[in-house]
Amino acid sequence: MPTAVTAATTTTIPRQRTAGDIGTTGTTGRRTRGRFVTAGMLVCAVAVMLLGYLRMARTNGMNADGAANALQAWDMLHGNVGLAGWTLSDVSFYPTELVQYALIELVYGPSEDVVHIAAAMTYVLLIVFAALVARGEATGRAAWARMALAVSVLLVPEAHAGWAIVLNVPDHTGTGVPLLVTALLIDRRAVLGRWWPLAVTAVLTIAQVADPLAMYIGALPLAMVSAWRLLRAIWSRAPKGADGHLLVAAAASVALAHAAVRLIALAGGFRVHQPIAEFSEWESIPQHLSMMWRVVALDYGAYFPYLADDGPWLTGVNYAAGAVKLLLMAAALAAAAVSVARLLRGRGDDRVAQWLAVGIAVNLAAFVASTQAADMTSARQVVNVLPFGAVLAGRVFGDRLAAAWAQRHWARRHALRWSAGALAAVLVAAFGVQAAMARPNPAEATEVARWLEAHDLHYGIGAYWASHTVTVASGGRVRVAPVVDPMPRVFHWESHEEWYDPQRHDARFIIVDRSLAHYGTVSGAIETFGMPLERIDLDRWTILLYNRNLLGDLPRHRP
């Protein structure tokens, strides 16, 4: 009799969790919680920095440059995306800070605080990207050491004079942001795949359209470093790597940026002036070298003659922070020298560090050789030596700091940790004290705006530094078109041609800045427009009132 075969049902019994599994799950959970805690602490730190820098930025009363940028961004928001009719300065800030201003004005409108919020945001972005670029491909303790060094260099700007450089209206500080983004793209090129040269070209082009300085401290040094590395690779028959792509990207970005500016103008958009810098006489070089060291120290927050502007207690904090910043400045400049030496000798493969180091060298050399090295306010011309140096300090010395931090010798390890902790405490304390002690200052010519609005005067012409500030400070209820000496005449600088049309506007007053005669004088205004009905003196400003439209008599010329 055949035997019946019955299919057996197989039941899978779950494997019981062992002690090893429990330990693995617990470790994973702790790591996840640790990452969330770390991320939360970093977000809080960024928020604290943003609020602190905002308080510092508000000490810089808004001036006409920042107010002009606010008006341009407001015009972009209202449909004039190409800024048709505008003549800008020699720096457009068009794809960078003007877009940032427009986004802020979506919330705040064209108020003077837009300038301060944008300045604080820009500096925080500079710190964040400097930390990320300083990290490079490092992980673990080395990554944290690199980022800590970069943040330490940037954390505490010099009070007052330093705030006026790095936390003021758009100038050259914000140019460091797209250049650091470019460095980050070079570091992360493996993630972008074959598209990374196009990304580098695009960001470099944007930076140069916004600020021609980006060509001298960004595209040109990148081309120099890439060409040198490429030549050495060809000579030694080594793999070419990314240097050929970067050389083409740097050259293409220069051509594209110049073409973009010309095409915008030809299409009816904004126009920009040519850069005003010129080569200086050979006799001025020693003086410019001395000025170079002073302005670099100011950018780094280590210019001691300016650290005694506050009371005795706060001055002590400033001096302590200045001493730490002096050490960090020395480390940053040493890191730049080390990177240039490695490039020339063909040692090391950190092309980002080599690029930024050459960028510093080119920036300082151009500063010394140009007429820009006039006074301490020219620190803005070399301000990117600060974020570049912060990155270099992290990339060159961060790994050594991490190794020393973990060394087995107990006394040396603890001495290093106590020293680093003390220096960090000084910087954090200085940041907190300066942020707490910062007091806001009103925009320039605020009293003029109030007087005009109180007397129902809503349109006029005036000296440049009283023009856009009055317009923005009054919320647009009083509008002032800028004029300049001689006579006065139309000022084609951060201005719109429509403002001077007598068919559209009725200008019944002129504001004269008695402290800056090259923007117009009282005698020049009377010579052009005749005797006024009334003269009002407010601090450095003089208001001349007339009973006719001044725009009809205003001399004009093409820029």
Salt bridges, closest charged atoms under 4 A:
ASP21 OD2 - ARG15 NH1 3.27
ASP113 OD2 - ARG58 NH2 2.75
ASP113 OD1 - HIS116 ND1 3.12
ASP171 OD1 - HIS172 NE2 3.47
ASP171 OD2 - ARG380 NE 3.09
ASP187 OD2 - ARG395 NH1 2.68
ASP211 OD2 - HIS172 ND1 2.64
ASP243 OD1 - ARG229 NE 2.92
ASP243 OD1 - ARG351 NE 3.18
ASP310 OD1 - HIS160 NE2 2.88
ASP349 OD1 - ARG229 NH2 2.56
ASP350 OD1 - ARG395 NH2 2.86
ASP399 OD1 - ARG146 NE 3.00
GLU453 OE2 - ARG477 NE 2.39
ASP456 OD1 - HIS458 NE2 2.55
GLU498 OE2 - ARG504 NH1 3.76
GLU498 OE2 - HIS505 NE2 2.64
ASP501 OD2 - ARG504 NE 3.67
ASP506 OD1 - ARG508 NE 2.76
ASP513 OD2 - ARG540 NH2 2.65
ASP537 OD1 - ARG514 NH1 3.41
ASP537 OD1 - ARG535 NE 3.18
ASP553 OD2 - ARG548 NE 3.06
